[in-house]
Amino acid sequence: MLLRASGERDNTTYDLHAVTSDDLDSGVAHSQWLRTLTEQAITGDWGNLAVSLATASCAMGEQQAVDALTVAAAFNGITRVADATGIPLDDNTAAVTADLRAATRIDEFDYAVKSGRYG
């Protein structure tokens, strides 16, 4: 089952390496604002986040900026629950997402390192 337009395809090409590099353009509209808002929310940089949210709201629209923060918060919570309960990545998903995980370097992510970095 697909949710709304999630199964629709177009010919847009995205650079997934941009997920872990500030120097690359992902091809996603407003990607720099999405990166800034997400990074500041995850690191708890609340003073700068308030300023960035106001500026990003002007650039991309208030609802889109708030939605970006909502998605970042939701994914942070969902992955913590999955990790805390020990839910493993199933074999099929691991195989299908191998290239995506390599491009984004997500397999290098470690909560212990993140906790030490951000408290």
PDB file as gemmi writes it, atoms N, CA and C in Angstrom:
CRYST1    1.000    1.000    1.000  90.00  90.00  90.00 P 1                      
ATOM      1  N   MET A   1       0.840  -1.178   0.000  1.00  0.00           N  
ATOM      2  CA  MET A   1       0.000   0.000   0.000  1.00  0.00           C  
ATOM      3  C   MET A   1       0.883   1.237   0.000  1.00  0.00           C  
ATOM      4  N   LEU A   2       0.556   2.202  -0.834  1.00  0.00           N  
ATOM      5  CA  LEU A   2       1.299   3.447  -0.920  1.00  0.00           C  
ATOM      6  C   LEU A   2       0.462   4.587  -0.366  1.00  0.00           C  
ATOM      7  N   LEU A   3       1.135   5.541   0.218  1.00  0.00           N  
ATOM      8  CA  LEU A   3       0.458   6.703   0.766  1.00  0.00           C  
ATOM      9  C   LEU A   3       0.483   7.831  -0.259  1.00  0.00           C  
ATOM     10  N   ARG A   4      -0.672   8.272  -0.650  1.00  0.00           N  
ATOM     11  CA  ARG A   4      -0.841   9.368  -1.620  1.00  0.00           C  
ATOM     12  C   ARG A   4       0.118   9.240  -2.791  1.00  0.00           C  
ATOM     13  N   ALA A   5       1.013  10.170  -2.949  1.00  0.00           N  
ATOM     14  CA  ALA A   5       1.874  10.225  -4.129  1.00  0.00           C  
ATOM     15  C   ALA A   5       3.201   9.497  -3.932  1.00  0.00           C  
ATOM     16  N   SER A   6       3.340   8.715  -2.863  1.00  0.00           N  
ATOM     17  CA  SER A   6       4.636   8.094  -2.577  1.00  0.00           C  
ATOM     18  C   SER A   6       5.103   7.126  -3.662  1.00  0.00           C  
ATOM     19  N   GLY A   7       4.185   6.597  -4.449  1.00  0.00           N  
ATOM     20  CA  GLY A   7       4.570   5.670  -5.494  1.00  0.00           C  
ATOM     21  C   GLY A   7       4.787   6.312  -6.848  1.00  0.00           C  
ATOM     22  N   GLU A   8       4.515   7.610  -6.945  1.00  0.00           N  
ATOM     23  CA  GLU A   8       4.711   8.297  -8.211  1.00  0.00           C  
ATOM     24  C   GLU A   8       6.197   8.514  -8.465  1.00  0.00           C  
ATOM     25  N   ARG A   9       6.586   8.386  -9.715  1.00  0.00           N  
ATOM     26  CA  ARG A   9       7.991   8.547 -10.098  1.00  0.00           C  
ATOM     27  C   ARG A   9       8.116   9.683 -11.102  1.00  0.00           C  
ATOM     28  N   ASP A  10       9.235  10.370 -11.032  1.00  0.00           N  
ATOM     29  CA  ASP A  10       9.559  11.336 -12.069  1.00  0.00           C  
ATOM     30  C   ASP A  10      11.029  11.122 -12.435  1.00  0.00           C  
ATOM     31  N   ASN A  11      11.561  11.950 -13.267  1.00  0.00           N  
ATOM     32  CA  ASN A  11      12.937  11.769 -13.731  1.00  0.00           C  
ATOM     33  C   ASN A  11      13.934  12.621 -12.964  1.00  0.00           C  
ATOM     34  N   THR A  12      13.537  13.155 -11.823  1.00  0.00           N  
ATOM     35  CA  THR A  12      14.433  13.979 -11.019  1.00  0.00           C  
ATOM     36  C   THR A  12      15.553  13.116 -10.448  1.00  0.00           C  
ATOM     37  N   THR A  13      16.755  13.647 -10.516  1.00  0.00           N  
ATOM     38  CA  THR A  13      17.917  12.953  -9.969  1.00  0.00           C  
ATOM     39  C   THR A  13      18.366  13.685  -8.705  1.00  0.00           C  
ATOM     40  N   TYR A  14      18.596  12.931  -7.642  1.00  0.00           N  
ATOM     41  CA  TYR A  14      19.040  13.502  -6.376  1.00  0.00           C  
ATOM     42  C   TYR A  14      20.413  12.946  -6.031  1.00  0.00           C  
ATOM     43  N   ASP A  15      21.255  13.769  -5.445  1.00  0.00           N  
ATOM     44  CA  ASP A  15      22.574  13.332  -5.005  1.00  0.00           C  
ATOM     45  C   ASP A  15      22.494  12.990  -3.522  1.00  0.00           C  
ATOM     46  N   LEU A  16      22.389  11.705  -3.214  1.00  0.00           N  
ATOM     47  CA  LEU A  16      22.262  11.270  -1.825  1.00  0.00           C  
ATOM     48  C   LEU A  16      23.526  11.499  -1.015  1.00  0.00           C  
ATOM     49  N   HIS A  17      24.660  11.682  -1.682  1.00  0.00           N  
ATOM     50  CA  HIS A  17      25.894  11.986  -0.963  1.00  0.00           C  
ATOM     51  C   HIS A  17      25.789  13.334  -0.246  1.00  0.00           C  
ATOM     52  N   ALA A  18      24.882  14.190  -0.703  1.00  0.00           N  
ATOM     53  CA  ALA A  18      24.702  15.511  -0.092  1.00  0.00           C  
ATOM     54  C   ALA A  18      24.164  15.403   1.332  1.00  0.00           C  
ATOM     55  N   VAL A  19      23.615  14.263   1.697  1.00  0.00           N  
ATOM     56  CA  VAL A  19      23.107  14.077   3.056  1.00  0.00           C  
ATOM     57  C   VAL A  19      24.217  14.275   4.078  1.00  0.00           C  
ATOM     58  N   THR A  20      25.430  13.867   3.730  1.00  0.00           N  
ATOM     59  CA  THR A  20      26.543  13.964   4.673  1.00  0.00           C  
ATOM     60  C   THR A  20      27.608  14.959   4.224  1.00  0.00           C  
ATOM     61  N   SER A  21      27.283  15.832   3.282  1.00  0.00           N  
ATOM     62  CA  SER A  21      28.251  16.813   2.808  1.00  0.00           C  
ATOM     63  C   SER A  21      27.585  18.170   2.613  1.00  0.00           C  
ATOM     64  N   ASP A  22      28.114  19.163   3.276  1.00  0.00           N  
ATOM     65  CA  ASP A  22      27.586  20.526   3.119  1.00  0.00           C  
ATOM     66  C   ASP A  22      27.943  21.120   1.759  1.00  0.00           C  
ATOM     67  N   ASP A  23      28.914  20.515   1.074  1.00  0.00           N  
ATOM     68  CA  ASP A  23      29.415  21.070  -0.180  1.00  0.00           C  
ATOM     69  C   ASP A  23      28.638  20.626  -1.414  1.00  0.00           C  
ATOM     70  N   LEU A  24      27.740  19.666  -1.272  1.00  0.00           N  
ATOM     71  CA  LEU A  24      27.025  19.125  -2.421  1.00  0.00           C  
ATOM     72  C   LEU A  24      25.579  19.599  -2.444  1.00  0.00           C  
ATOM     73  N   ASP A  25      25.050  19.752  -3.644  1.00  0.00           N  
ATOM     74  CA  ASP A  25      23.650  20.123  -3.823  1.00  0.00           C  
ATOM     75  C   ASP A  25      22.864  18.838  -4.051  1.00  0.00           C  
ATOM     76  N   SER A  26      21.905  18.566  -3.214  1.00  0.00           N  
ATOM     77  CA  SER A  26      21.124  17.329  -3.306  1.00  0.00           C  
ATOM     78  C   SER A  26      20.158  17.326  -4.476  1.00  0.00           C  
ATOM     79  N   GLY A  27      19.757  18.496  -4.922  1.00  0.00           N  
ATOM     80  CA  GLY A  27      18.729  18.585  -5.948  1.00  0.00           C  
ATOM     81  C   GLY A  27      17.345  18.770  -5.358  1.00  0.00           C  
ATOM     82  N   VAL A  28      17.242  18.764  -4.035  1.00  0.00           N  
ATOM     83  CA  VAL A  28      15.975  18.962  -3.330  1.00  0.00           C  
ATOM     84  C   VAL A  28      15.775  20.458  -3.116  1.00  0.00           C  
ATOM     85  N   ALA A  29      14.590  20.940  -3.417  1.00  0.00           N  
ATOM     86  CA  ALA A  29      14.296  22.363  -3.206  1.00  0.00           C  
ATOM     87  C   ALA A  29      14.522  22.743  -1.744  1.00  0.00           C  
ATOM     88  N   HIS A  30      15.178  23.862  -1.536  1.00  0.00           N  
ATOM     89  CA  HIS A  30      15.431  24.411  -0.192  1.00  0.00           C  
ATOM     90  C   HIS A  30      16.293  23.487   0.663  1.00  0.00           C  
ATOM     91  N   SER A  31      17.146  22.698   0.019  1.00  0.00           N  
ATOM     92  CA  SER A  31      17.935  21.709   0.767  1.00  0.00           C  
ATOM     93  C   SER A  31      18.811  22.335   1.846  1.00  0.00           C  
ATOM     94  N   GLN A  32      19.367  23.513   1.596  1.00  0.00           N  
ATOM     95  CA  GLN A  32      20.216  24.133   2.607  1.00  0.00           C  
ATOM     96  C   GLN A  32      19.398  24.506   3.845  1.00  0.00           C  
ATOM     97  N   TRP A  33      18.177  24.977   3.647  1.00  0.00           N  
ATOM     98  CA  TRP A  33      17.325  25.287   4.798  1.00  0.00           C  
ATOM     99  C   TRP A  33      16.922  24.009   5.529  1.00  0.00           C  
ATOM    100  N   LEU A  34      16.623  22.964   4.784  1.00  0.00           N  
ATOM    101  CA  LEU A  34      16.274  21.692   5.420  1.00  0.00           C  
ATOM    102  C   LEU A  34      17.441  21.176   6.262  1.00  0.00           C  
ATOM    103  N   ARG A  35      18.642  21.281   5.714  1.00  0.00           N  
ATOM    104  CA  ARG A  35      19.846  20.840   6.442  1.00  0.00           C  
ATOM    105  C   ARG A  35      20.052  21.684   7.701  1.00  0.00           C  
ATOM    106  N   THR A  36      19.945  22.998   7.553  1.00  0.00           N  
ATOM    107  CA  THR A  36      20.180  23.893   8.685  1.00  0.00           C  
ATOM    108  C   THR A  36      19.170  23.659   9.800  1.00  0.00           C  
ATOM    109  N   LEU A  37      17.894  23.611   9.450  1.00  0.00           N  
ATOM    110  CA  LEU A  37      16.855  23.406  10.459  1.00  0.00           C  
ATOM    111  C   LEU A  37      17.039  22.071  11.176  1.00  0.00           C  
ATOM    112  N   THR A  38      17.292  21.027  10.411  1.00  0.00           N  
ATOM    113  CA  THR A  38      17.459  19.700  11.005  1.00  0.00           C  
ATOM    114  C   THR A  38      18.675  19.651  11.915  1.00  0.00           C  
ATOM    115  N   GLU A  39      19.784  20.162  11.434  1.00  0.00           N  
ATOM    116  CA  GLU A  39      21.022  20.142  12.226  1.00  0.00           C  
ATOM    117  C   GLU A  39      20.857  20.924  13.530  1.00  0.00           C  
ATOM    118  N   GLN A  40      20.252  22.093  13.451  1.00  0.00           N  
ATOM    119  CA  GLN A  40      20.078  22.908  14.661  1.00  0.00           C  
ATOM    120  C   GLN A  40      19.097  22.266  15.631  1.00  0.00           C  
ATOM    121  N   ALA A  41      18.070  21.610  15.118  1.00  0.00           N  
ATOM    122  CA  ALA A  41      17.115  20.929  16.005  1.00  0.00           C  
ATOM    123  C   ALA A  41      17.775  19.741  16.690  1.00  0.00           C  
ATOM    124  N   ILE A  42      18.529  18.962  15.941  1.00  0.00           N  
ATOM    125  CA  ILE A  42      19.152  17.762  16.494  1.00  0.00           C  
ATOM    126  C   ILE A  42      20.231  18.123  17.511  1.00  0.00           C  
ATOM    127  N   THR A  43      20.958  19.220  17.274  1.00  0.00           N  
ATOM    128  CA  THR A  43      22.013  19.612  18.204  1.00  0.00           C  
ATOM    129  C   THR A  43      21.503  20.478  19.348  1.00  0.00           C  
ATOM    130  N   GLY A  44      20.217  20.849  19.311  1.00  0.00           N  
ATOM    131  CA  GLY A  44      19.662  21.668  20.387  1.00  0.00           C  
ATOM    132  C   GLY A  44      20.131  23.110  20.339  1.00  0.00           C  
ATOM    133  N   ASP A  45      20.437  23.600  19.150  1.00  0.00           N  
ATOM    134  CA  ASP A  45      20.894  24.984  18.964  1.00  0.00           C  
ATOM    135  C   ASP A  45      19.673  25.890  18.870  1.00  0.00           C  
ATOM    136  N   TRP A  46      18.946  26.017  19.980  1.00  0.00           N  
ATOM    137  CA  TRP A  46      17.632  26.655  19.994  1.00  0.00           C  
ATOM    138  C   TRP A  46      17.659  28.120  19.622  1.00  0.00           C  
ATOM    139  N   GLY A  47      18.653  28.861  20.051  1.00  0.00           N  
ATOM    140  CA  GLY A  47      18.719  30.287  19.720  1.00  0.00           C  
ATOM    141  C   GLY A  47      18.852  30.503  18.219  1.00  0.00           C  
ATOM    142  N   ASN A  48      19.755  29.775  17.589  1.00  0.00           N  
ATOM    143  CA  ASN A  48      19.927  29.902  16.147  1.00  0.00           C  
ATOM    144  C   ASN A  48      18.763  29.279  15.386  1.00  0.00           C  
ATOM    145  N   LEU A  49      18.160  28.246  15.953  1.00  0.00           N  
ATOM    146  CA  LEU A  49      17.028  27.602  15.281  1.00  0.00           C  
ATOM    147  C   LEU A  49      15.858  28.568  15.133  1.00  0.00           C  
ATOM    148  N   ALA A  50      15.605  29.356  16.144  1.00  0.00           N  
ATOM    149  CA  ALA A  50      14.500  30.320  16.064  1.00  0.00           C  
ATOM    150  C   ALA A  50      14.727  31.317  14.924  1.00  0.00           C  
ATOM    151  N   VAL A  51      15.958  31.795  14.790  1.00  0.00           N  
ATOM    152  CA  VAL A  51      16.295  32.734  13.711  1.00  0.00           C  
ATOM    153  C   VAL A  51      16.202  32.027  12.357  1.00  0.00           C  
ATOM    154  N   SER A  52      16.753  30.821  12.263  1.00  0.00           N  
ATOM    155  CA  SER A  52      16.722  30.069  11.008  1.00  0.00           C  
ATOM    156  C   SER A  52      15.300  29.725  10.594  1.00  0.00           C  
ATOM    157  N   LEU A  53      14.469  29.364  11.563  1.00  0.00           N  
ATOM    158  CA  LEU A  53      13.080  29.034  11.253  1.00  0.00           C  
ATOM    159  C   LEU A  53      12.358  30.247  10.670  1.00  0.00           C  
ATOM    160  N   ALA A  54      12.581  31.402  11.236  1.00  0.00           N  
ATOM    161  CA  ALA A  54      11.940  32.616  10.724  1.00  0.00           C  
ATOM    162  C   ALA A  54      12.407  32.911   9.300  1.00  0.00           C  
ATOM    163  N   THR A  55      13.700  32.787   9.054  1.00  0.00           N  
ATOM    164  CA  THR A  55      14.245  33.068   7.723  1.00  0.00           C  
ATOM    165  C   THR A  55      13.824  32.000   6.725  1.00  0.00           C  
ATOM    166  N   ALA A  56      13.882  30.730   7.134  1.00  0.00           N  
ATOM    167  CA  ALA A  56      13.472  29.635   6.255  1.00  0.00           C  
ATOM    168  C   ALA A  56      11.990  29.739   5.925  1.00  0.00           C  
ATOM    169  N   SER A  57      11.196  30.171   6.862  1.00  0.00           N  
ATOM    170  CA  SER A  57       9.761  30.335   6.627  1.00  0.00           C  
ATOM    171  C   SER A  57       9.498  31.332   5.511  1.00  0.00           C  
ATOM    172  N   CYS A  58      10.294  32.389   5.464  1.00  0.00           N  
ATOM    173  CA  CYS A  58      10.152  33.369   4.383  1.00  0.00           C  
ATOM    174  C   CYS A  58      10.577  32.768   3.051  1.00  0.00           C  
ATOM    175  N   ALA A  59      11.626  31.951   3.060  1.00  0.00           N  
ATOM    176  CA  ALA A  59      12.161  31.381   1.822  1.00  0.00           C  
ATOM    177  C   ALA A  59      11.307  30.240   1.277  1.00  0.00           C  
ATOM    178  N   MET A  60      10.842  29.362   2.157  1.00  0.00           N  
ATOM    179  CA  MET A  60      10.162  28.159   1.679  1.00  0.00           C  
ATOM    180  C   MET A  60       8.714  28.039   2.117  1.00  0.00           C  
ATOM    181  N   GLY A  61       8.266  28.964   2.932  1.00  0.00           N  
ATOM    182  CA  GLY A  61       6.908  28.923   3.451  1.00  0.00           C  
ATOM    183  C   GLY A  61       6.896  28.384   4.868  1.00  0.00           C  
ATOM    184  N   GLU A  62       6.084  28.985   5.698  1.00  0.00           N  
ATOM    185  CA  GLU A  62       6.053  28.615   7.115  1.00  0.00           C  
ATOM    186  C   GLU A  62       5.661  27.154   7.326  1.00  0.00           C  
ATOM    187  N   GLN A  63       4.637  26.695   6.619  1.00  0.00           N  
ATOM    188  CA  GLN A  63       4.179  25.318   6.821  1.00  0.00           C  
ATOM    189  C   GLN A  63       5.259  24.315   6.441  1.00  0.00           C  
ATOM    190  N   GLN A  64       5.968  24.560   5.335  1.00  0.00           N  
ATOM    191  CA  GLN A  64       7.029  23.637   4.924  1.00  0.00           C  
ATOM    192  C   GLN A  64       8.168  23.620   5.941  1.00  0.00           C  
ATOM    193  N   ALA A  65       8.518  24.770   6.477  1.00  0.00           N  
ATOM    194  CA  ALA A  65       9.596  24.831   7.466  1.00  0.00           C  
ATOM    195  C   ALA A  65       9.207  24.082   8.739  1.00  0.00           C  
ATOM    196  N   VAL A  66       7.987  24.291   9.194  1.00  0.00           N  
ATOM    197  CA  VAL A  66       7.502  23.582  10.387  1.00  0.00           C  
ATOM    198  C   VAL A  66       7.397  22.082  10.108  1.00  0.00           C  
ATOM    199  N   ASP A  67       6.916  21.719   8.923  1.00  0.00           N  
ATOM    200  CA  ASP A  67       6.837  20.303   8.552  1.00  0.00           C  
ATOM    201  C   ASP A  67       8.216  19.649   8.574  1.00  0.00           C  
ATOM    202  N   ALA A  68       9.232  20.365   8.092  1.00  0.00           N  
ATOM    203  CA  ALA A  68      10.596  19.820   8.085  1.00  0.00           C  
ATOM    204  C   ALA A  68      11.056  19.510   9.507  1.00  0.00           C  
ATOM    205  N   LEU A  69      10.794  20.417  10.433  1.00  0.00           N  
ATOM    206  CA  LEU A  69      11.175  20.178  11.827  1.00  0.00           C  
ATOM    207  C   LEU A  69      10.372  19.035  12.441  1.00  0.00           C  
ATOM    208  N   THR A  70       9.114  18.941  12.081  1.00  0.00           N  
ATOM    209  CA  THR A  70       8.260  17.864  12.587  1.00  0.00           C  
ATOM    210  C   THR A  70       8.775  16.505  12.119  1.00  0.00           C  
ATOM    211  N   VAL A  71       9.125  16.409  10.851  1.00  0.00           N  
ATOM    212  CA  VAL A  71       9.643  15.151  10.305  1.00  0.00           C  
ATOM    213  C   VAL A  71      10.980  14.799  10.967  1.00  0.00           C  
ATOM    214  N   ALA A  72      11.850  15.784  11.141  1.00  0.00           N  
ATOM    215  CA  ALA A  72      13.138  15.523  11.796  1.00  0.00           C  
ATOM    216  C   ALA A  72      12.930  14.981  13.213  1.00  0.00           C  
ATOM    217  N   ALA A  73      12.027  15.594  13.949  1.00  0.00           N  
ATOM    218  CA  ALA A  73      11.739  15.145  15.315  1.00  0.00           C  
ATOM    219  C   ALA A  73      11.136  13.747  15.327  1.00  0.00           C  
ATOM    220  N   ALA A  74      10.217  13.493  14.414  1.00  0.00           N  
ATOM    221  CA  ALA A  74       9.565  12.180  14.362  1.00  0.00           C  
ATOM    222  C   ALA A  74      10.566  11.085  14.033  1.00  0.00           C  
ATOM    223  N   PHE A  75      11.410  11.315  13.030  1.00  0.00           N  
ATOM    224  CA  PHE A  75      12.387  10.300  12.661  1.00  0.00           C  
ATOM    225  C   PHE A  75      13.388  10.055  13.775  1.00  0.00           C  
ATOM    226  N   ASN A  76      13.788  11.111  14.476  1.00  0.00           N  
ATOM    227  CA  ASN A  76      14.704  10.944  15.594  1.00  0.00           C  
ATOM    228  C   ASN A  76      14.073  10.035  16.651  1.00  0.00           C  
ATOM    229  N   GLY A  77      12.801  10.265  16.958  1.00  0.00           N  
ATOM    230  CA  GLY A  77      12.109   9.445  17.953  1.00  0.00           C  
ATOM    231  C   GLY A  77      11.890   8.014  17.477  1.00  0.00           C  
ATOM    232  N   ILE A  78      11.476   7.854  16.231  1.00  0.00           N  
ATOM    233  CA  ILE A  78      11.197   6.517  15.692  1.00  0.00           C  
ATOM    234  C   ILE A  78      12.457   5.662  15.685  1.00  0.00           C  
ATOM    235  N   THR A  79      13.566   6.225  15.240  1.00  0.00           N  
ATOM    236  CA  THR A  79      14.799   5.426  15.193  1.00  0.00           C  
ATOM    237  C   THR A  79      15.295   5.090  16.595  1.00  0.00           C  
ATOM    238  N   ARG A  80      15.114   5.978  17.538  1.00  0.00           N  
ATOM    239  CA  ARG A  80      15.521   5.663  18.916  1.00  0.00           C  
ATOM    240  C   ARG A  80      14.686   4.517  19.493  1.00  0.00           C  
ATOM    241  N   VAL A  81      13.398   4.514  19.219  1.00  0.00           N  
ATOM    242  CA  VAL A  81      12.537   3.425  19.691  1.00  0.00           C  
ATOM    243  C   VAL A  81      12.961   2.108  19.045  1.00  0.00           C  
ATOM    244  N   ALA A  82      13.173   2.140  17.735  1.00  0.00           N  
ATOM    245  CA  ALA A  82      13.592   0.918  17.028  1.00  0.00           C  
ATOM    246  C   ALA A  82      14.921   0.406  17.572  1.00  0.00           C  
ATOM    247  N   ASP A  83      15.878   1.306  17.770  1.00  0.00           N  
ATOM    248  CA  ASP A  83      17.177   0.895  18.299  1.00  0.00           C  
ATOM    249  C   ASP A  83      17.070   0.395  19.736  1.00  0.00           C  
ATOM    250  N   ALA A  84      16.275   1.072  20.552  1.00  0.00           N  
ATOM    251  CA  ALA A  84      16.151   0.697  21.958  1.00  0.00           C  
ATOM    252  C   ALA A  84      15.481  -0.660  22.138  1.00  0.00           C  
ATOM    253  N   THR A  85      14.579  -0.998  21.221  1.00  0.00           N  
ATOM    254  CA  THR A  85      13.892  -2.285  21.330  1.00  0.00           C  
ATOM    255  C   THR A  85      14.625  -3.385  20.586  1.00  0.00           C  
ATOM    256  N   GLY A  86      15.708  -3.021  19.905  1.00  0.00           N  
ATOM    257  CA  GLY A  86      16.507  -4.023  19.214  1.00  0.00           C  
ATOM    258  C   GLY A  86      15.912  -4.517  17.909  1.00  0.00           C  
ATOM    259  N   ILE A  87      15.055  -3.730  17.293  1.00  0.00           N  
ATOM    260  CA  ILE A  87      14.460  -4.129  16.023  1.00  0.00           C  
ATOM    261  C   ILE A  87      15.559  -4.161  14.961  1.00  0.00           C  
ATOM    262  N   PRO A  88      15.850  -5.323  14.410  1.00  0.00           N  
ATOM    263  CA  PRO A  88      16.916  -5.410  13.403  1.00  0.00           C  
ATOM    264  C   PRO A  88      16.407  -5.000  12.026  1.00  0.00           C  
ATOM    265  N   LEU A  89      17.330  -4.638  11.167  1.00  0.00           N  
ATOM    266  CA  LEU A  89      17.008  -4.359   9.779  1.00  0.00           C  
ATOM    267  C   LEU A  89      16.827  -5.703   9.091  1.00  0.00           C  
ATOM    268  N   ASP A  90      15.634  -5.928   8.526  1.00  0.00           N  
ATOM    269  CA  ASP A  90      15.380  -7.234   7.913  1.00  0.00           C  
ATOM    270  C   ASP A  90      16.231  -7.412   6.657  1.00  0.00           C  
ATOM    271  N   ASP A  91      16.446  -8.664   6.261  1.00  0.00           N  
ATOM    272  CA  ASP A  91      17.341  -8.986   5.155  1.00  0.00           C  
ATOM    273  C   ASP A  91      16.928  -8.325   3.849  1.00  0.00           C  
ATOM    274  N   ASN A  92      15.634  -8.322   3.536  1.00  0.00           N  
ATOM    275  CA  ASN A  92      15.160  -7.719   2.289  1.00  0.00           C  
ATOM    276  C   ASN A  92      15.430  -6.220   2.275  1.00  0.00           C  
ATOM    277  N   THR A  93      15.090  -5.537   3.365  1.00  0.00           N  
ATOM    278  CA  THR A  93      15.327  -4.092   3.431  1.00  0.00           C  
ATOM    279  C   THR A  93      16.820  -3.793   3.373  1.00  0.00           C  
ATOM    280  N   ALA A  94      17.633  -4.613   4.035  1.00  0.00           N  
ATOM    281  CA  ALA A  94      19.081  -4.423   3.995  1.00  0.00           C  
ATOM    282  C   ALA A  94      19.602  -4.529   2.567  1.00  0.00           C  
ATOM    283  N   ALA A  95      19.106  -5.505   1.813  1.00  0.00           N  
ATOM    284  CA  ALA A  95      19.553  -5.693   0.431  1.00  0.00           C  
ATOM    285  C   ALA A  95      19.091  -4.548  -0.470  1.00  0.00           C  
ATOM    286  N   VAL A  96      17.829  -4.164  -0.331  1.00  0.00           N  
ATOM    287  CA  VAL A  96      17.250  -3.123  -1.197  1.00  0.00           C  
ATOM    288  C   VAL A  96      17.867  -1.754  -0.917  1.00  0.00           C  
ATOM    289  N   THR A  97      18.284  -1.502   0.325  1.00  0.00           N  
ATOM    290  CA  THR A  97      18.787  -0.180   0.701  1.00  0.00           C  
ATOM    291  C   THR A  97      20.304  -0.114   0.792  1.00  0.00           C  
ATOM    292  N   ALA A  98      21.010  -1.138   0.357  1.00  0.00           N  
ATOM    293  CA  ALA A  98      22.474  -1.175   0.486  1.00  0.00           C  
ATOM    294  C   ALA A  98      23.139   0.044  -0.153  1.00  0.00           C  
ATOM    295  N   ASP A  99      22.766   0.366  -1.404  1.00  0.00           N  
ATOM    296  CA  ASP A  99      23.374   1.515  -2.088  1.00  0.00           C  
ATOM    297  C   ASP A  99      23.007   2.830  -1.408  1.00  0.00           C  
ATOM    298  N   LEU A 100      21.758   2.957  -0.996  1.00  0.00           N  
ATOM    299  CA  LEU A 100      21.307   4.164  -0.307  1.00  0.00           C  
ATOM    300  C   LEU A 100      22.068   4.346   1.001  1.00  0.00           C  
ATOM    301  N   ARG A 101      22.218   3.275   1.763  1.00  0.00           N  
ATOM    302  CA  ARG A 101      22.927   3.364   3.044  1.00  0.00           C  
ATOM    303  C   ARG A 101      24.401   3.672   2.840  1.00  0.00           C  
ATOM    304  N   ALA A 102      24.988   3.160   1.761  1.00  0.00           N  
ATOM    305  CA  ALA A 102      26.393   3.463   1.464  1.00  0.00           C  
ATOM    306  C   ALA A 102      26.554   4.930   1.067  1.00  0.00           C  
ATOM    307  N   ALA A 103      25.652   5.429   0.221  1.00  0.00           N  
ATOM    308  CA  ALA A 103      25.738   6.821  -0.241  1.00  0.00           C  
ATOM    309  C   ALA A 103      25.562   7.804   0.903  1.00  0.00           C  
ATOM    310  N   THR A 104      24.666   7.511   1.824  1.00  0.00           N  
ATOM    311  CA  THR A 104      24.401   8.433   2.932  1.00  0.00           C  
ATOM    312  C   THR A 104      25.293   8.162   4.145  1.00  0.00           C  
ATOM    313  N   ARG A 105      26.052   7.072   4.100  1.00  0.00           N  
ATOM    314  CA  ARG A 105      26.952   6.653   5.194  1.00  0.00           C  
ATOM    315  C   ARG A 105      26.184   6.410   6.492  1.00  0.00           C  
ATOM    316  N   ILE A 106      24.926   6.030   6.376  1.00  0.00           N  
ATOM    317  CA  ILE A 106      24.093   5.840   7.553  1.00  0.00           C  
ATOM    318  C   ILE A 106      24.582   4.684   8.432  1.00  0.00           C  
ATOM    319  N   ASP A 107      25.244   3.713   7.825  1.00  0.00           N  
ATOM    320  CA  ASP A 107      25.752   2.596   8.618  1.00  0.00           C  
ATOM    321  C   ASP A 107      26.876   3.020   9.570  1.00  0.00           C  
ATOM    322  N   GLU A 108      27.446   4.202   9.322  1.00  0.00           N  
ATOM    323  CA  GLU A 108      28.507   4.709  10.200  1.00  0.00           C  
ATOM    324  C   GLU A 108      27.937   5.438  11.420  1.00  0.00           C  
ATOM    325  N   PHE A 109      26.626   5.667  11.428  1.00  0.00           N  
ATOM    326  CA  PHE A 109      25.997   6.400  12.517  1.00  0.00           C  
ATOM    327  C   PHE A 109      26.014   5.565  13.789  1.00  0.00           C  
ATOM    328  N   ASP A 110      26.359   6.181  14.884  1.00  0.00           N  
ATOM    329  CA  ASP A 110      26.463   5.490  16.156  1.00  0.00           C  
ATOM    330  C   ASP A 110      25.905   6.394  17.259  1.00  0.00           C  
ATOM    331  N   TYR A 111      24.857   5.932  17.952  1.00  0.00           N  
ATOM    332  CA  TYR A 111      24.243   6.755  18.993  1.00  0.00           C  
ATOM    333  C   TYR A 111      25.221   7.083  20.120  1.00  0.00           C  
ATOM    334  N   ALA A 112      26.162   6.196  20.401  1.00  0.00           N  
ATOM    335  CA  ALA A 112      27.109   6.477  21.462  1.00  0.00           C  
ATOM    336  C   ALA A 112      27.965   7.697  21.088  1.00  0.00           C  
ATOM    337  N   VAL A 113      28.361   7.782  19.840  1.00  0.00           N  
ATOM    338  CA  VAL A 113      29.137   8.928  19.376  1.00  0.00           C  
ATOM    339  C   VAL A 113      28.268  10.189  19.413  1.00  0.00           C  
ATOM    340  N   LYS A 114      27.029  10.071  18.953  1.00  0.00           N  
ATOM    341  CA  LYS A 114      26.113  11.211  18.958  1.00  0.00           C  
ATOM    342  C   LYS A 114      25.863  11.697  20.385  1.00  0.00           C  
ATOM    343  N   SER A 115      25.654  10.781  21.302  1.00  0.00           N  
ATOM    344  CA  SER A 115      25.402  11.172  22.693  1.00  0.00           C  
ATOM    345  C   SER A 115      26.592  11.922  23.274  1.00  0.00           C  
ATOM    346  N   GLY A 116      27.791  11.454  22.954  1.00  0.00           N  
ATOM    347  CA  GLY A 116      28.985  12.130  23.434  1.00  0.00           C  
ATOM    348  C   GLY A 116      29.162  13.521  22.836  1.00  0.00           C  
ATOM    349  N   ARG A 117      28.712  13.676  21.595  1.00  0.00           N  
ATOM    350  CA  ARG A 117      28.843  14.936  20.890  1.00  0.00           C  
ATOM    351  C   ARG A 117      27.805  15.948  21.346  1.00  0.00           C  
ATOM    352  N   TYR A 118      26.570  15.483  21.553  1.00  0.00           N  
ATOM    353  CA  TYR A 118      25.465  16.393  21.827  1.00  0.00           C  
ATOM    354  C   TYR A 118      24.912  16.310  23.237  1.00  0.00           C  
ATOM    355  N   GLY A 119      25.412  15.376  24.031  1.00  0.00           N  
ATOM    356  CA  GLY A 119      24.935  15.257  25.411  1.00  0.00           C  
ATOM    357  C   GLY A 119      23.644  14.564  25.434  1.00  0.00           C  
TER     358      GLY A 119                                                      
END                                                                             
